[in-house]
Amino acid sequence: MLNSLNRIKCIVQKEVWQLKRDKLTFGMAIMIPFIQLLLFGFAINTDVRNIPVGVVDQSEMAIGRMVTESVKVTQVVDVIKHYNTPKEAEYAITKGEVKAVLIIPTDINQRLVQKRSIAQWIVDGSDSMISSAIMGLQNMPITDLGLSDMKMTKTFEVALFYNPTRRSAVNIIPGLTGIILTMTMVLFTSLAIVKEREQGNLELLITTPLISFELMVAKIIPYIIIGLVQVTIILGLGYLIFNLPINGDLFQIFLGSLLFIAASLSLGLIISTIAKTQIQSMQMTIFVLLPSILLSGFMFPYESMPIIAQWISEIFPATHFMRIIRAVILRGADLSDVWQDTLWLSIFTVVGLLIAAKRFSKTLD
């Protein structure tokens, strides 16, 4: 029995010694729960607040300004824009500039006397959490107008665009496309250089007549095809099984997906040049995957997160793809309408490939 305990003790000491030498794994084992607990603990918030909205005040009277101030006080919405016409406001929703628009009609005084709804919300209904929050304002009292004591059907009417039945699958499936692509694309290429090193093939790569940047591009091309196949499968099944409405142009959808796939693959290559083992690369992939799920707007409204968490989320390609894929598929937008996100993915891909190529060059010395 004593000999057995001594043998176990020796193996434990060896494992601890190896863990001390593997500083990257040891550091991630400590830092991953620490960083993610702090980040997600503050960032994840199921209370929908500060929804960016616009206002079309057709009344141009003091009463219209009073209504606007009353909805701002609720802190559910944040009025960031004023539009001249409802058509201009609807286009802003299509672009994703705002999530909803309050339209105050010219006959608001007459409506008030007749005890009818005094204004109307038009809402991007593709996000059920946001649409539910706006619908919660339907019966809000407006004390400055005396509406708290008046019996009205509803203070506001609400019109839901793009998902009037409020089906969660309509919002989930396009977002799930980004999560699945992040999971597979980053994992595939995060193992690319590591596997070559562990299998002893790194010397063969060194002797190829390719410069490092060309090698990085060659590494991701097969996975780009796999990624596009995955997009086809996800959206095809979403359409056939869940009746997902595809309102945008297919070319725009696949072009946006191509940009995201390339960005995710370049991120995976960077991880692959940092990690020394496949275990390390998988740990780092998980470190990227969790923020992509929780901070990108896939599960929780982006607008409800603290500003610092929003800044961090902007780094990850998944955040930008969520906006692109939902805008194109659900709202029928063009990539030009979300040009900031498409530009970010393009820049991220090029910079990521350059960093991976540079880091790979250093391993040749």
VEXKE-170543 format. One line per 2 residues: for each residue x, z, y of N, C-alpha, C. Coordinates in steps of 0.02 Angstrom, whole numbers, plus 50000, padded with zeros to 5 digits. Layout:
! VEXKE-170543
X Z Y X Z Y X Z Y; ... .
***
This chain:
! VEXKE-170543
50042 50000 49940 50000 50000 50000 50043 50000 50063; 50095 50041 50062 50140 50045 50120 50177 49979 50130 .
50198 49948 50074 50232 49883 50079 50185 49830 50108; 50123 49833 50088 50074 49785 50113 50065 49792 50189 .
50060 49855 50212 50053 49867 50283 50115 49843 50322; 50173 49852 50292 50235 49830 50325 50236 49754 50331 .
50213 49720 50278 50213 49647 50281 50164 49622 50334; 50105 49654 50337 50056 49636 50388 50085 49649 50458 .
50120 49705 50465 50150 49722 50530 50201 49670 50551; 50240 49645 50504 50290 49594 50520 50258 49529 50545 .
50203 49510 50511 50168 49448 50531 50137 49457 50600; 50107 49516 50612 50077 49529 50678 50130 49526 50732 .
50188 49555 50720 50242 49552 50769 50264 49480 50782; 50267 49440 50728 50286 49370 50737 50236 49332 50780 .
50169 49344 50767 50117 49311 50805 50119 49331 50878; 50130 49396 50891 50135 49420 50960 50194 49389 50995 .
50251 49383 50959 50311 49353 50988 50299 49279 51006; 50264 49244 50960 50249 49173 50974 50202 49167 51033 .
50154 49212 51038 50108 49210 51094 50143 49223 51160; 50192 49268 51160 50230 49281 51220 50271 49220 51241 .
50297 49185 51192 50337 49125 51208 50292 49068 51232; 50230 49064 51207 50183 49013 51228 50147 49037 51290 .
50180 49032 51347 50154 49062 51409 50090 49028 51432; 50083 48962 51420 50023 48927 51442 49961 48953 51406 .
49965 48959 51340 49909 48985 51301 49893 49057 51320; 49945 49097 51327 49936 49168 51345 49904 49174 51414 .
49928 49133 51461 49900 49135 51529 49828 49114 51530; 49810 49061 51492 49741 49037 51491 49695 49088 51458 .
49721 49123 51406 49680 49174 51373 49661 49230 51422; 49705 49244 51470 49691 49296 51519 49651 49269 51578 .
49671 49210 51603 49643 49185 51665 49575 49151 51657; 49562 49119 51599 49498 49085 51590 49439 49132 51599 .
49436 49188 51562 49378 49233 51573 49377 49264 51643; 49436 49278 51671 49439 49309 51737 49413 49262 51791 .
49439 49201 51792 49420 49153 51844 49347 49132 51835; 49327 49117 51773 49260 49092 51763 49207 49145 51773 .
49223 49208 51757 49175 49261 51771 49162 49268 51846; 49216 49268 51885 49208 49274 51957 49173 49213 51987 .
49195 49154 51964 49167 49092 51992 49093 49084 51975; 49077 49089 51911 49009 49076 51890 48963 49135 51907 .
48991 49195 51909 48950 49253 51928 48922 49247 51997; 48962 49219 52043 48938 49209 52112 48901 49143 52121 .
48922 49092 52084 48896 49025 52096 48827 49013 52065; 48816 49040 52005 48754 49025 51970 48698 49066 51999 .
48648 49031 52024 48592 49064 52057 48529 49025 52042; 48483 49057 52006 48421 49023 51989 48369 49025 52045 .
48383 49065 52097 48339 49066 52156 48354 49006 52199; 48306 48962 52206 48317 48901 52244 48312 48916 52318 .
48367 48904 52354 48370 48917 52425 48406 48860 52460; 48393 48854 52525 48429 48807 52569 48425 48735 52544 .
48366 48715 52523 48356 48645 52502 48362 48601 52564; 48405 48551 52564 48412 48508 52624 48350 48463 52632 .
48316 48470 52687 48255 48431 52699 48258 48400 52768; 48214 48352 52779 48207 48320 52843 48137 48331 52871 .
48127 48313 52933 48063 48321 52967 48045 48257 53004; 47983 48235 52997 47956 48182 53039 47899 48213 53080 .
47912 48226 53142 47863 48259 53185 47828 48206 53227; 47771 48182 53202 47733 48130 53237 47689 48159 53292 .
47681 48226 53291 47638 48257 53342 47673 48261 53409; 47739 48273 53407 47779 48281 53468 47749 48334 53514 .
47724 48388 53484 47694 48443 53522 47726 48508 53500; 47712 48559 53540 47740 48625 53525 47718 48650 53456 .
47657 48632 53437 47631 48655 53373 47673 48627 53315; 47697 48566 53323 47740 48537 53271 47806 48574 53265 .
47834 48592 53322 47897 48631 53320 47886 48700 53290; 47827 48729 53302 47812 48795 53274 47808 48791 53198 .
47777 48738 53173 47772 48729 53100 47842 48721 53069; 47884 48681 53103 47952 48670 53078 47991 48736 53075 .
47986 48775 53128 48021 48840 53129 47994 48887 53076; 47930 48883 53062 47900 48928 53012 47927 48914 52943 .
47936 48850 52925 47962 48834 52858 48037 48849 52854; 48071 48845 52910 48143 48862 52910 48153 48936 52897 .
48108 48977 52923 48114 49050 52916 48110 49071 52843; 48076 49033 52802 48070 49051 52731 48137 49050 52695 .
48187 49014 52721 48253 49005 52691 48251 48966 52625; 48191 48944 52606 48187 48901 52547 48216 48833 52564 .
48204 48810 52626 48228 48745 52648 48275 48752 52707; 48315 48702 52716 48361 48698 52773 48351 48630 52806 .
48323 48630 52864 48308 48567 52899 48374 48540 52928; 48396 48485 52899 48461 48456 52920 48453 48390 52957 .
48393 48360 52956 48384 48295 52988 48314 48289 53017; 48307 48250 53070 48243 48231 53098 48239 48154 53096 .
48184 48128 53071 48176 48056 53065 48118 48033 53109; 48120 47970 53126 48069 47942 53171 48006 47920 53135 .
48014 47894 53074 47957 47868 53037 47959 47893 52965; 47900 47895 52931 47899 47914 52861 47940 47867 52816 .
47940 47802 52834 47978 47754 52794 48053 47769 52796; 48077 47786 52855 48147 47806 52862 48162 47868 52821 .
48115 47914 52820 48124 47977 52783 48124 47964 52708; 48080 47920 52685 48077 47904 52613 48143 47872 52590 .
48172 47830 52632 48236 47800 52614 48291 47853 52611; 48287 47904 52654 48335 47958 52652 48331 47997 52586 .
48270 48004 52560 48261 48036 52495 48291 47993 52440; 48280 47928 52444 48308 47882 52395 48383 47886 52393 .
48415 47890 52450 48488 47895 52454 48514 47963 52433; 48470 48013 52429 48492 48080 52413 48516 48119 52474 .
48502 48093 52533 48522 48126 52594 48485 48192 52603; 48421 48193 52585 48380 48254 52585 48340 48255 52520 .
48315 48315 52503 48275 48322 52443 48199 48318 52457; 48181 48329 52519 48110 48327 52537 48104 48314 52612 .
48045 48293 52633 48032 48281 52704 47964 48309 52722; 47961 48346 52777 47897 48371 52803 47872 48323 52856 .
47813 48295 52844 47783 48248 52891 47726 48283 52928; 47735 48291 52993 47685 48323 53035 47645 48268 53070 .
47580 48261 53056 47542 48205 53082 47523 48213 53156; 47500 48159 53184 47480 48159 53255 47417 48200 53266 .
47374 48204 53215 47310 48240 53223 47313 48311 53197; 47370 48343 53204 47378 48411 53177 47328 48460 53209 .
47315 48453 53274 47266 48497 53306 47197 48490 53276; 47177 48428 53264 47111 48415 53235 47108 48443 53164 .
47161 48436 53126 47164 48463 53058 47158 48539 53059; 47190 48569 53109 47188 48642 53115 47117 48666 53128 .
47082 48631 53172 47012 48649 53187 46967 48640 53126; 46979 48586 53089 46938 48571 53031 46960 48610 52969 .
47011 48651 52976 47037 48693 52921 47060 48651 52862; 47092 48594 52878 47123 48552 52826 47198 48564 52824 .
47231 48537 52775 47304 48541 52772 47333 48511 52834; 47380 48547 52865 47404 48526 52931 47463 48477 52927 .
47496 48471 52870 47553 48426 52863 47564 48411 52789; 47612 48367 52776 47625 48346 52707 47699 48347 52692 .
47715 48372 52633 47783 48367 52606 47787 48306 52559; 47837 48264 52567 47854 48215 52516 47920 48239 52485 .
47921 48242 52418 47974 48278 52383 48004 48233 52329; 48070 48239 52321 48103 48208 52264 48086 48250 52202 .
48035 48227 52165 48011 48265 52108 48054 48260 52046; 48110 48222 52049 48152 48215 51990 48184 48280 51970 .
48194 48325 52017 48221 48392 52002 48162 48441 52003; 48143 48464 51944 48083 48506 51939 48092 48573 51973 .
48154 48600 51975 48164 48665 52008 48153 48659 52083; 48178 48605 52112 48169 48595 52184 48096 48580 52200 .
48064 48538 52161 47994 48522 52174 47950 48584 52168; 47966 48627 52120 47927 48689 52112 47936 48735 52174 .
47997 48737 52200 48010 48778 52259 47971 48752 52320; 47969 48687 52329 47932 48658 52385 47857 48669 52375 .
47833 48661 52314 47762 48671 52301 47741 48744 52313; 47790 48789 52308 47776 48858 52323 47761 48871 52397 .
47776 48820 52439 47761 48827 52510 47692 48801 52529; 47656 48774 52480 47591 48744 52495 47543 48791 52532 .
47542 48853 52511 47494 48901 52538 47526 48952 52584; 47586 48936 52609 47621 48985 52650 47582 48999 52715 .
47577 49062 52735 47542 49078 52798 47586 49061 52858; 47555 49035 52909 47590 49023 52972 47556 49065 53025 .
47583 49124 53035 47549 49174 53078 47544 49152 53150; 47592 49113 53175 47591 49092 53245 47531 49048 53260 .
47505 49015 53208 47447 48971 53218 47382 49005 53196; 47387 49067 53173 47328 49103 53149 47305 49081 53081 .
47348 49047 53043 47327 49021 52978 47323 49076 52925; 47354 49133 52939 47351 49187 52889 47281 49215 52882 .
47240 49207 52933 47172 49235 52931 47119 49181 52918; 47140 49119 52916 47092 49065 52908 47089 49043 52835 .
47030 49027 52812 47022 49004 52743 47031 48929 52741; 47089 48908 52715 47105 48837 52709 47118 48822 52636 .
47108 48759 52618 47123 48739 52549 47198 48749 52536; 47238 48717 52577 47311 48723 52573 47340 48712 52641 .
47395 48748 52655 47428 48737 52719 47460 48668 52721; 47493 48649 52665 47527 48584 52660 47504 48547 52599 .
47500 48482 52606 47493 48439 52547 47563 48422 52522; 47568 48408 52457 47633 48392 52427 47626 48328 52386 .
47669 48280 52399 47671 48218 52360 47739 48215 52325; 47738 48211 52258 47799 48209 52218 47818 48137 52203 .
47877 48117 52223 47903 48050 52209 47945 48053 52145; 47946 47996 52108 47992 47983 52052 47977 48022 51988 .
47942 48078 51993 47925 48117 51934 47862 48158 51948; 47806 48124 51960 47745 48160 51980 47719 48208 51927 .
47734 48195 51863 47711 48240 51810 47759 48299 51799; 47815 48300 51834 47864 48354 51832 47891 48366 51761 .
47906 48312 51726 47935 48318 51660 48010 48334 51666; 48033 48385 51632 48103 48406 51637 48150 48354 51608 .
48127 48316 51557 48170 48266 51526 48192 48213 51575; 48151 48198 51625 48168 48147 51674 48231 48167 51713 .
48239 48230 51727 48298 48253 51763 48356 48270 51717; 48341 48294 51656 48393 48317 51611 48432 48260 51580 .
48399 48207 51557 48433 48154 51519 48486 48118 51560; 48473 48096 51622 48528 48066 51661 48586 48114 51671 .
48571 48178 51685 48624 48227 51692 48661 48239 51628; 48625 48238 51572 48657 48248 51507 48706 48192 51492 .
48694 48133 51519 48741 48078 51511 48810 48098 51538; 48810 48129 51597 48873 48151 51627 48908 48205 51587 .
48869 48252 51559 48898 48307 51520 48928 48281 51456; 48892 48237 51420 48918 48210 51358 48981 48168 51370 .
48980 48128 51422 49039 48088 51438 49098 48132 51457; 49086 48184 51495 49140 48231 51512 49170 48261 51449 .
49127 48284 51405 49149 48317 51344 49192 48271 51301; 49168 48210 51291 49203 48164 51246 49263 48130 51278 .
49254 48104 51339 49307 48066 51371 49368 48110 51387; 49357 48168 51416 49413 48212 51433 49447 48235 51369 .
49408 48252 51318 49438 48276 51255 49480 48221 51222; 49454 48160 51220 49490 48105 51188 49559 48096 51218 .
49561 48089 51284 49626 48074 51315 49669 48135 51326; 49639 48195 51326 49681 48255 51333 49725 48265 51272 .
49705 48233 51216 49745 48237 51155 49793 48178 51148; 49787 48129 51192 49822 48065 51182 49898 48073 51178 .
49930 48101 51230 50002 48109 51231 50024 48165 51184; 49984 48217 51180 50001 48274 51137 50006 48252 51065 .
49958 48211 51042 49960 48188 50972 50022 48145 50959; 50038 48103 51008 50098 48061 51001 50160 48105 50993 .
50163 48159 51032 50221 48204 51029 50223 48240 50962; 50166 48266 50940 50165 48305 50877 50176 48261 50816 .
50156 48197 50821 50165 48151 50765 50233 48116 50766; 50274 48131 50817 50340 48103 50822 50342 48031 50846 .
50287 48009 50879 50283 47939 50902 50303 47931 50975; 50324 47986 51008 50338 47982 51079 50396 47935 51093 .
50445 47934 51048 50502 47889 51057 50481 47816 51056; 50430 47800 51015 50405 47731 51012 50373 47711 51079 .
50338 47758 51109 50308 47744 51175 50362 47734 51227; 50415 47772 51222 50469 47766 51271 50502 47698 51268 .
50507 47671 51207 50543 47607 51199 50499 47546 51213; 50433 47557 51224 50390 47500 51238 50407 47470 51306 .
50399 47403 51314 50417 47371 51378 50363 47380 51431; 50333 47438 51433 50280 47452 51482 50305 47507 51529 .
50287 47500 51593 50301 47555 51638 50248 47609 51625; 50260 47669 51650 50217 47726 51634 50145 47714 51656 .
50135 47684 51716 50067 47672 51740 50030 47624 51694; 50064 47571 51672 50033 47523 51626 50015 47557 51560 .
50057 47602 51537 50044 47638 51475 49981 47682 51483; 49974 47716 51541 49916 47758 51552 49852 47716 51553 .
49855 47657 51585 49797 47613 51587 49779 47589 51516; 49830 47570 51478 49819 47547 51410 49788 47601 51366 .
49806 47664 51380 49781 47720 51341 49705 47729 51351; 49680 47715 51411 49610 47730 51425 49562 47672 51411 .
49587 47610 51407 49543 47553 51400 49498 47557 51338; 49525 47573 51278 49480 47578 51219 49425 47630 51229 .
49441 47685 51262 49392 47738 51271 49340 47720 51323; 49358 47676 51370 49308 47651 51418 49252 47615 51381 .
49271 47575 51332 49220 47539 51292 49177 47588 51254; 49209 47639 51224 49171 47691 51188 49123 47726 51235 .
49147 47741 51295 49105 47775 51344 49044 47735 51363; 49053 47670 51373 48996 47627 51391 48946 47622 51333 .
48972 47623 51272 48927 47624 51214 48887 47688 51213; 48919 47744 51229 48883 47808 51231 48828 47807 51285 .
48843 47779 51343 48793 47774 51396 48733 47734 51371; 48746 47678 51337 48693 47636 51311 48649 47674 51261 .
48682 47712 51217 48645 47751 51166 48601 47804 51200; 48631 47843 51246 48595 47898 51278 48535 47873 51317 .
48546 47823 51359 48492 47798 51401 48440 47759 51360; 48464 47723 51309 48418 47687 51265 48371 47734 51228 .
48399 47786 51198 48358 47835 51164 48314 47874 51213; 48341 47887 51272 48301 47922 51323 48240 47881 51343 .
48249 47816 51347 48194 47771 51365 48142 47766 51308; 48167 47758 51246 48123 47747 51189 48088 47811 51166 .
48124 47867 51167 48097 47929 51139 48064 47972 51193; 48097 47979 51251 48073 48024 51302 48039 47988 51360 .
48032 47922 51354 47999 47882 51407 48032 47892 51475; 48099 47892 51474 48137 47899 51536 48127 47838 51581 .
48103 47847 51642 48095 47790 51687 48163 47766 51713; 48177 47703 51705 48240 47675 51730 48222 47629 51788 .
48225 47656 51848 48202 47620 51908 48258 47579 51941; 48320 47592 51922 48376 47557 51954 48400 47497 51914 .
48444 47458 51945 48472 47399 51914 48522 47420 51860; 48519 47387 51801 48563 47406 51745 48636 47395 51762 .
48651 47342 51800 48721 47330 51819 48747 47388 51861; 48706 47412 51907 48726 47469 51949 48737 47531 51907 .
48694 47541 51857 48700 47600 51813 48766 47597 51775; 48781 47541 51746 48841 47536 51705 48905 47535 51748 .
48900 47507 51808 48958 47509 51852 48973 47580 51874; 48921 47618 51892 48931 47688 51910 48958 47728 51851 .
48932 47713 51791 48956 47748 51731 49029 47730 51718; 49047 47667 51729 49116 47646 51718 49164 47684 51763 .
49145 47694 51826 49188 47732 51872 49197 47804 51848; 49142 47834 51824 49147 47903 51801 49187 47909 51736 .
49178 47862 51691 49216 47862 51628 49291 47857 51643; 49309 47812 51688 49380 47804 51705 49408 47867 51737 .
49368 47899 51781 49391 47961 51813 49400 48016 51761; 49353 48023 51714 49358 48074 51663 49418 48063 51617 .
49430 48000 51601 49487 47983 51558 49553 47998 51592; 49557 47984 51657 49619 47999 51694 49630 48074 51698 .
49577 48112 51704 49583 48186 51703 49608 48209 51636; 49583 48179 51583 49607 48197 51516 49681 48181 51507 .
49704 48125 51536 49775 48107 51530 49819 48158 51567; 49796 48182 51624 49834 48233 51659 49841 48295 51616 .
49786 48316 51584 49789 48374 51539 49838 48361 51482; 49836 48299 51456 49879 48282 51400 49954 48286 51417 .
49970 48272 51480 50041 48276 51500 50063 48347 51516; 50014 48392 51525 50030 48462 51539 50035 48502 51474 .
49986 48491 51429 49983 48530 51367 50040 48511 51320; 50063 48560 51283 50116 48550 51234 50089 48543 51163 .
50030 48570 51151 49999 48566 51085 49926 48545 51092; 49897 48525 51036 49827 48505 51037 49782 48565 51052 .
49801 48624 51031 49761 48683 51046 49759 48695 51121; 49816 48688 51154 49818 48697 51226 49776 48646 51262 .
49779 48584 51239 49739 48531 51272 49665 48544 51264; 49644 48570 51206 49573 48585 51196 49552 48645 51239 .
49596 48694 51247 49580 48750 51291 49571 48728 51363; 49615 48684 51385 49611 48659 51454 49550 48614 51463 .
49531 48579 51411 49470 48537 51414 49408 48581 51423; 49405 48637 51386 49350 48684 51393 49348 48713 51464 .
49407 48725 51492 49412 48752 51559 49383 48703 51610; 49387 48638 51596 49358 48587 51640 49284 48577 51624 .
49266 48582 51560 49198 48567 51540 49147 48617 51567; 49163 48682 51566 49115 48733 51589 49096 48724 51663 .
49145 48715 51708 49124 48701 51778 49084 48637 51785; 49100 48587 51744 49062 48524 51747 48989 48535 51728 .
48976 48581 51683 48907 48595 51663 48872 48639 51714; 48906 48691 51737 48873 48743 51776 48875 48731 51852 .
48924 48693 51876 48931 48685 51949 48913 48616 51975; 48898 48570 51930 48888 48500 51951 48817 48487 51975 .
48771 48535 51966 48701 48522 51981 48662 48502 51920; 48693 48502 51862 48658 48484 51800 48605 48536 51782 .
48623 48600 51786 48577 48653 51765 48548 48692 51823; 48587 48700 51877 48565 48740 51933 48572 48699 51997 .
48526 48708 52045 48530 48669 52107 48596 48679 52143; 48627 48624 52160 48691 48625 52196 48684 48662 52262 .
48628 48652 52296 48619 48680 52364 48614 48756 52363; 48597 48786 52306 48590 48858 52303 48655 48895 52292 .
48708 48857 52278 48773 48888 52266 48807 48907 52331; 48850 48958 52331 48889 48975 52391 48933 48916 52411 .
48951 48914 52475 48990 48858 52501 49056 48849 52464; 49090 48904 52448 49154 48899 52412 49144 48867 52344 .
49091 48887 52309 49077 48856 52244 49061 48782 52251; 49027 48763 52305 49013 48692 52317 49078 48653 52329 .
49125 48683 52366 49189 48650 52377 49226 48639 52311; 49225 48690 52269 49259 48684 52204 49225 48631 52161 .
49159 48630 52162 49123 48582 52120 49137 48510 52142; 49153 48499 52206 49166 48432 52230 49229 48402 52199 .
49272 48444 52171 49334 48419 52140 49318 48382 52076; 49267 48405 52040 49254 48379 51973 49215 48313 51976 .
49235 48263 51937 49199 48199 51936 49126 48205 51917; 49109 48255 51874 49040 48261 51851 48992 48274 51908 .
49013 48310 51959 48970 48325 52016 48949 48260 52051; 48995 48215 52060 48981 48152 52094 48940 48105 52050 .
48954 48107 51985 48916 48064 51940 48843 48086 51934; 48831 48152 51937 48762 48177 51935 48721 48146 51991 .
48751 48144 52050 48715 48114 52107 48704 48039 52097; 48756 48006 52072 48752 47933 52063 48700 47915 52011 .
48705 47944 51952 48662 47922 51896 48589 47940 51909; 48576 47998 51940 48506 48015 51956 48479 47973 52012 .
48521 47957 52060 48498 47915 52116 48481 47845 52092; 48524 47816 52051 48513 47747 52029 48456 47742 51978 .
48458 47785 51927 48407 47781 51874 48338 47803 51899; 48335 47860 51931 48270 47889 51948 48242 47864 52014 .
48285 47856 52064 48260 47838 52130 48271 47765 52148; 48302 47727 52102 48312 47656 52114 48361 47641 52170 .
48407 47686 52183 48457 47676 52236 48512 47628 52213; 48549 47602 52260 48609 47562 52245 48671 47606 52253 .
48726 47582 52224 48789 47620 52231 48810 47624 52304; 48789 47575 52344 48806 47578 52415 48771 47636 52450 .
48714 47658 52422 48679 47715 52451 48714 47781 52438; 48753 47783 52385 48792 47843 52368 48867 47825 52369 .
48887 47791 52420 48954 47763 52424 49008 47817 52426; 48991 47876 52455 49041 47930 52458 49061 47952 52387 .
49012 47956 52343 49026 47977 52274 49062 47923 52234; 49043 47861 52244 49078 47806 52209 49150 47801 52233 .
49160 47810 52298 49228 47807 52325 49270 47864 52297; 49241 47925 52293 49278 47982 52266 49300 47969 52194 .
49255 47942 52152 49272 47928 52082 49327 47876 52078; 49325 47826 52121 49377 47774 52121 49445 47803 52140 .
49445 47843 52193 49508 47874 52215 49534 47922 52162; 49489 47961 52132 49508 48009 52081 49541 47973 52022 .
49514 47916 52002 49542 47879 51945 49612 47855 51960; 49621 47824 52018 49688 47797 52035 49739 47853 52042 .
49721 47905 52078 49767 47961 52088 49782 47996 52021; 49731 48003 51980 49740 48035 51915 49788 47996 51871 .
49780 47929 51870 49825 47888 51830 49897 47891 51856; 49904 47892 51923 49971 47896 51952 50005 47963 51935 .
49965 48018 51938 49993 48084 51921 50013 48086 51848; 49968 48060 51804 49984 48060 51732 50046 48018 51718 .
50051 47960 51751 50110 47917 51741 50173 47951 51765; 50170 47985 51822 50228 48020 51849 50250 48076 51803 .
50201 48114 51779 50217 48170 51734 50245 48145 51668; 50219 48089 51644 50245 48060 51582 50316 48035 51591 .
50330 48008 51651 50398 47986 51666 50447 48044 51662; 50425 48103 51685 50469 48161 51684 50488 48181 51614 .
50444 48167 51565 50460 48187 51496 50512 48140 51466; 50524 48084 51500 50574 48038 51473 50645 48059 51489 .
50652 48104 51539 50720 48123 51560 50753 48168 51508 .
***
